[in-house]
């Protein structure tokens, strides 16, 4: 009995490995501050839970759902896009499909459009699923390097021979892992590029509502003619504290939706109707309620940024996402520094190179723990003498502390 050879090309999923390390240390009695995964720690809003209760009681929701989502949900998604982005002409029948969060629909898009040997153009650094899904589809991932001054790609650097053979081009703004944002001028460049090379443009918009200081991230479908080449992926996970509910939707180009629908109808049976009914209630969340959720992350961001600045880090607040993208001290690799944080402080963060080669020299912090735990993490760093000016110690000395018990929980 042997595993498929494609699995030999796929490393362990980044966050699965982080979970493994965390569980191992917790079993040894270490008080871990996990700043790794972007999983909101606050409960789902009550009006969504109430809608779920009511939907569960209705026995008509207990049967198989339509593969592409119930009509009411697809219409509610189209209506939300109209309210949020002023996109007037989405057809719920042909240009909207439900999804099991974003990860499932992202993966299935590769299966729908990528033939063996086809290129996919993916951001580097970027969400690891773009690369692994390319491999599952037997395609060739082309890392599109994001420029560190703004974390946007320069499309002119993509070789013509790659663009001509590419089936998909992926972008994600607000960006994971960097927290960067993109404007409509850049989206226009993307639409023009993909129209020229006949590429399906895929915008992963999972953090569309996770923005601060009044900023509202745009949709790529706001660009005139974008539906000719683009689909956009939305998830309710981060916006409404619904990560475990696994519900989202994809909108845009009708061929893109058709291909996704064909894959879905063969590999899953759709989203539980009751969850779709609850998601409709989520779309009715008022702007005031939404901003009260977002304000929690903005406050955490401010505490974290101020604390890191006090330790010498030359960073500024980002406008969006659930993450802060932080450079490691000079002379450290990403992996060396996150190991140091774990060993000396009991802090888990993912290394930047886990998101691609261009992420080397950075690490990512998620804003998904309470304020006191962020304060505690900063205190542990200060007490351990960790700052941006930290000099590389001799490797022997740095290995000395490996494996010893770290810190009991502070009361802060």
C-alpha positions in Angstrom: 0.0 0.0 0.0 1.5 3.4 -1.1 0.4 7.0 -0.9 -0.1 8.9 -4.2 3.2 10.4 -5.4 1.6 13.9 -5.6 1.6 13.9 -1.8 5.4 13.7 -1.8 5.4 17.2 -3.4 3.2 18.6 -0.7 4.6 19.6 2.7 2.5 19.3 5.9 0.0 22.1 6.0 1.6 25.1 7.8 -1.1 25.4 10.5 -1.4 21.6 11.0 2.3 21.6 11.9 1.8 24.6 14.3 -1.0 22.8 16.0 1.2 19.8 16.4 3.9 21.8 18.1 1.4 23.6 20.3 -0.2 20.4 21.5 3.2 18.9 22.3 4.2 21.8 24.4 0.9 22.1 26.2 1.2 18.4 27.2 4.5 19.3 28.8 2.9 22.0 30.9 4.1 25.1 28.9 1.7 28.0 28.9 1.5 28.8 25.2 0.4 32.1 23.7 -0.8 31.1 20.2 -0.6 34.0 17.8 -0.6 31.7 14.8 -3.9 30.9 13.2 -6.4 33.6 12.1 -9.4 32.0 13.9 -11.6 34.7 15.6 -11.9 34.1 19.3 -15.2 35.9 19.9 -18.5 34.1 19.5 -20.7 34.3 16.5 -23.3 37.2 16.8 -26.5 36.2 18.6 -28.9 37.0 15.7 -27.0 34.5 13.5 -27.2 31.8 16.2 -30.9 32.5 16.6 -31.5 32.1 12.9 -29.7 28.8 13.0 -31.9 27.6 15.9 -35.0 28.4 13.9 -33.7 26.8 10.7 -32.7 23.6 12.5 -36.3 23.3 13.8 -37.6 23.4 10.2 -37.5 19.8 8.9 -37.5 21.0 5.3 -33.9 22.0 5.9 -32.8 18.5 6.9 -32.6 17.2 3.3 -29.8 17.4 0.7 -29.3 21.0 -0.3 -28.9 22.2 -3.9 -25.2 21.8 -4.9 -24.9 25.5 -5.8 -26.8 26.7 -2.8 -30.4 27.4 -2.0 -31.9 30.2 -4.2 -32.5 32.4 -1.1 -28.9 32.3 -0.1 -27.6 33.0 -3.6 -30.0 36.0 -3.9 -28.9 37.2 -0.5 -25.3 37.1 -1.5 -26.0 39.0 -4.7 -28.0 41.6 -2.7 -25.1 41.9 -0.2 -22.6 42.6 -3.1 -25.0 45.3 -4.4 -25.2 47.0 -1.0 -21.5 46.6 -0.2 -19.9 47.3 -3.5 -22.6 48.8 -5.7 -22.4 45.8 -8.1 -25.8 45.8 -9.7 -25.9 43.0 -12.2 -25.0 39.7 -10.6 -27.3 36.9 -11.7 -27.9 34.6 -8.8 -28.5 31.7 -11.2 -25.3 31.8 -13.2 -22.9 34.1 -11.4 -23.3 33.1 -7.7 -22.5 29.8 -6.0 -22.3 28.8 -2.3 -19.1 27.4 -0.9 -17.9 25.6 2.2 -16.0 28.5 3.4 -13.3 29.7 1.0 -10.7 26.9 1.1 -12.9 24.3 -0.6 -14.0 26.6 -3.4 -10.4 27.8 -3.9 -9.2 24.2 -4.3 -12.0 23.1 -6.6 -11.3 26.0 -8.9 -7.9 24.5 -9.6 -9.5 21.2 -10.4 -12.0 22.9 -12.7 -9.5 24.8 -14.9 -6.0 23.4 -14.5 -4.7 20.7 -16.8 -1.4 18.8 -16.2 1.4 21.1 -17.0 -0.6 24.3 -17.0 0.8 27.3 -15.1 -1.0 29.0 -12.2 0.3 32.4 -11.2 0.2 32.7 -7.4 1.3 35.4 -5.0 4.6 34.9 -3.1 4.2 35.3 -0.1 0.6 34.0 -0.2 -1.9 31.6 1.2 -0.3 28.1 1.0 -3.4 26.5 -0.5 -2.8 28.2 -3.9 0.4 26.2 -4.3 -0.8 22.9 -2.9 -4.0 23.0 -5.0 -1.9 23.6 -8.1 0.1 20.5 -7.3 -3.1 18.4 -6.7 -4.3 19.5 -10.2 -0.8 18.5 -11.6 -0.2 22.1 -12.7 3.0 24.2 -12.4 2.8 27.0 -9.8 4.6 30.2 -10.8 5.4 32.3 -7.7 4.5 36.0 -8.5 6.8 37.9 -6.1 5.1 40.6 -4.1 7.3 43.8 -3.7 8.1 44.5 -0.1 7.5 48.2 -0.4 3.7 47.7 -0.9 3.2 43.9 -1.2 1.8 44.2 -4.7 3.2 42.3 -7.7 4.8 43.9 -10.7 2.9 42.2 -13.5 5.6 43.2 -16.0 8.0 40.7 -14.4 5.8 37.7 -15.3 7.5 36.0 -18.3 5.4 36.0 -21.4 5.7 32.3 -21.9 4.3 31.8 -18.4 1.4 34.2 -19.0 0.5 32.5 -22.2 0.3 29.1 -20.6 -1.4 30.2 -17.4 -4.9 29.2 -16.6 -5.4 31.1 -13.3 -4.0 34.2 -11.6 -4.6 34.6 -7.9 -4.6 37.7 -5.7 -5.8 38.4 -2.2 -6.4 41.9 -0.9 -6.6 42.6 2.0 -3.7 40.3 2.0 -2.8 37.2 4.0 -0.1 37.2 5.3 1.1 40.8 4.9 -2.1 42.8 5.7 -1.5 44.9 2.5 -4.3 46.5 0.6 -4.9 47.2 -3.1 -6.8 50.0 -4.9 -9.0 50.0 -8.0 -6.1 51.2 -10.2 -4.2 48.0 -9.5 -7.3 45.9 -10.0 -7.7 47.5 -13.4 -4.2 46.4 -14.3 -5.0 42.9 -13.3 -8.2 42.8 -15.4 -6.3 44.2 -18.4 -3.5 41.6 -18.0 -5.9 38.6 -17.6 -8.1 39.8 -20.5 -5.0 40.0 -22.7 -3.8 36.5 -21.9 -7.2 34.9 -21.5 -6.5 34.0 -17.8 -9.2 33.5 -15.1 -8.5 36.1 -12.5 -9.3 34.8 -9.0 -9.6 37.4 -6.1 -9.7 35.8 -2.7 -11.6 38.4 -0.7 -11.9 36.6 2.6 -10.9 39.8 4.6 -13.2 42.2 2.8 -14.8 43.4 6.1 -11.7 43.3 8.3 -10.5 46.9 7.8 -9.8 49.8 10.1 -9.9 53.6 10.4 -12.9 53.8 8.0 -11.1 52.1 5.1 -13.4 49.9 2.9 -11.6 47.4 0.7 -12.9 47.4 -2.9 -14.1 44.4 -4.9 -12.4 43.5 -8.1 -15.9 43.3 -9.7 -16.2 47.0 -9.4 -13.9 47.3 -12.4 -16.0 47.7 -15.6 -15.9 44.4 -17.6 -14.2 42.5 -14.7 -16.9 39.8 -15.0 -15.5 38.9 -18.4 -12.4 37.5 -16.7 -12.8 37.4 -12.9 -14.4 35.6 -10.0 -14.3 36.7 -6.4 -14.3 34.4 -3.3 -16.0 35.6 -0.2 -16.2 33.9 3.2 -18.3 34.7 6.3 -15.6 33.1 8.5 -13.7 36.2 9.5 -16.4 38.9 8.9 -18.9 37.4 11.3 -16.8 35.1 13.6 -18.1 32.0 11.7 -14.9 30.1 10.9 -16.4 26.8 12.2 -19.7 27.2 10.2 -17.9 26.7 6.9 -20.0 29.0 4.6 -19.0 31.4 1.9 -19.8 32.2 -1.8 -18.1 32.8 -5.1 -19.4 35.5 -7.6 -18.4 36.7 -11.0 -17.6 35.2 -14.4 -20.3 32.7 -15.4 -17.9 30.2 -16.9 -15.8 30.3 -13.7 -19.0 29.6 -11.7 -20.0 26.8 -14.1 -16.7 25.1 -13.8 -16.7 25.4 -10.0 -20.3 24.1 -9.9 -19.4 21.0 -12.0 -16.6 20.0 -9.7 -18.7 20.6 -6.6 -21.6 18.5 -7.8 -19.1 15.6 -8.0 -17.1 16.0 -4.8 -19.5 17.4 -2.2 -23.2 17.7 -1.5 -23.4 21.4 -0.7 -23.8 23.4 2.5 -26.4 22.4 5.2 -29.5 24.4 4.5 -29.8 25.6 8.0 -26.3 27.1 7.9 -27.3 28.9 4.6 -30.3 30.3 6.4 -28.1 31.5 9.3 -25.7 33.1 6.7 -28.6 35.1 5.2 -29.1 36.5 8.7 -25.4 37.3 8.8 -25.8 39.5 5.7 -28.3 41.6 7.6 -25.8 42.5 10.3 -25.9 46.3 10.6 -22.8 48.4 9.9 -22.8 49.4 13.6 -22.7 45.8 14.7 -20.0 45.0 12.2 -17.9 47.9 13.3 -18.2 46.7 16.9 -16.6 43.4 15.9 -13.9 45.1 13.8 -13.1 47.5 16.6 -11.9 44.6 18.8 -9.2 43.8 16.2 -8.2 47.4 15.6 -7.6 47.8 19.4 -5.5 44.7 19.4 -3.6 45.8 16.4 -2.8 49.1 18.1 -1.6 47.4 21.3 0.6 45.1 19.3 2.1 47.7 17.0 2.8 50.1 19.9 4.4 47.3 21.9 6.6 46.1 19.0 7.6 49.7 18.3 8.7 50.0 21.9 11.0 47.0 21.3 12.5 48.7 18.3 10.5 47.3 15.4 10.2 49.8 12.5 6.6 49.0 11.6 3.4 51.0 11.0 -0.3 50.0 11.5 -1.8 48.2 8.6 -5.2 49.1 7.3 -6.8 45.7 7.0 -6.8 41.9 7.7 -6.4 40.0 11.0 -2.6 40.0 10.8 0.5 42.0 11.4 3.5 41.2 9.2 6.7 41.8 11.0 10.4 41.7 10.0 12.7 39.4 11.9 15.9 40.9 13.5 18.8 41.1 11.2 21.0 38.0 10.9 18.0 35.7 11.8 16.1 33.6 9.4 12.3 33.5 9.8 12.5 29.9 11.2 15.3 30.7 13.6 13.4 33.6 15.0 10.1 31.9 15.5 11.9 29.0 17.1 13.5 31.6 19.5 10.1 33.1 20.4 8.8 29.6 21.1 11.8 28.5 23.1 12.3 31.6 25.2 8.7 33.0 25.4 6.3 30.2 24.7 4.9 32.3 21.8 3.7 30.6 18.6 3.9 32.5 15.3 4.3 31.2 11.7 7.5 31.9 9.8 7.2 34.1 6.8 8.8 31.5 4.5 5.9 29.2 5.2 4.0 31.5 2.8 6.6 31.3 0.1 10.2 32.2 -0.5 9.5 35.9 -0.6 8.2 35.7 2.9 11.7 34.9 4.2 12.8 37.6 6.7 9.3 38.0 8.2 6.8 36.4 10.6 3.1 36.8 11.0 1.1 37.7 14.1 -2.7 37.0 14.3 -4.9 39.4 16.2 -7.1 36.6 17.5 -6.4 36.5 21.2 -7.5 38.8 24.0 -5.7 42.0 24.8 -4.2 40.6 28.0 -2.5 37.8 26.1 -1.0 40.3 23.6 0.3 42.3 26.6 1.7 39.1 28.1 3.4 38.2 24.8 5.0 41.6 24.6 6.1 41.4 28.3 7.7 38.0 27.7 9.6 39.3 24.7 10.9 42.3 26.8 11.8 40.1 29.8 13.7 37.7 27.4 15.6 40.6 25.9 14.1 40.1 22.5 14.0 43.3 20.4 14.5 44.2 16.7 18.1 45.1 17.5 18.7 41.5 18.8 22.0 40.2 17.7 22.5 36.7 16.5 24.0 34.7 19.4 26.3 31.8 18.9 24.2 28.9 17.7 25.4 26.8 20.7 24.1 29.3 23.1 20.8 29.6 21.3 20.3 25.9 21.3 21.0 25.7 25.0 17.5 26.7 26.1 15.7 24.4 23.6 13.2 22.1 25.2 13.1 23.6 28.6 9.8 24.6 30.2 8.8 28.1 29.4 7.0 30.6 31.7 3.9 30.2 33.7 1.0 32.4 32.7 1.4 36.0 33.8 -1.4 37.8 35.4 -1.7 41.0 33.4 
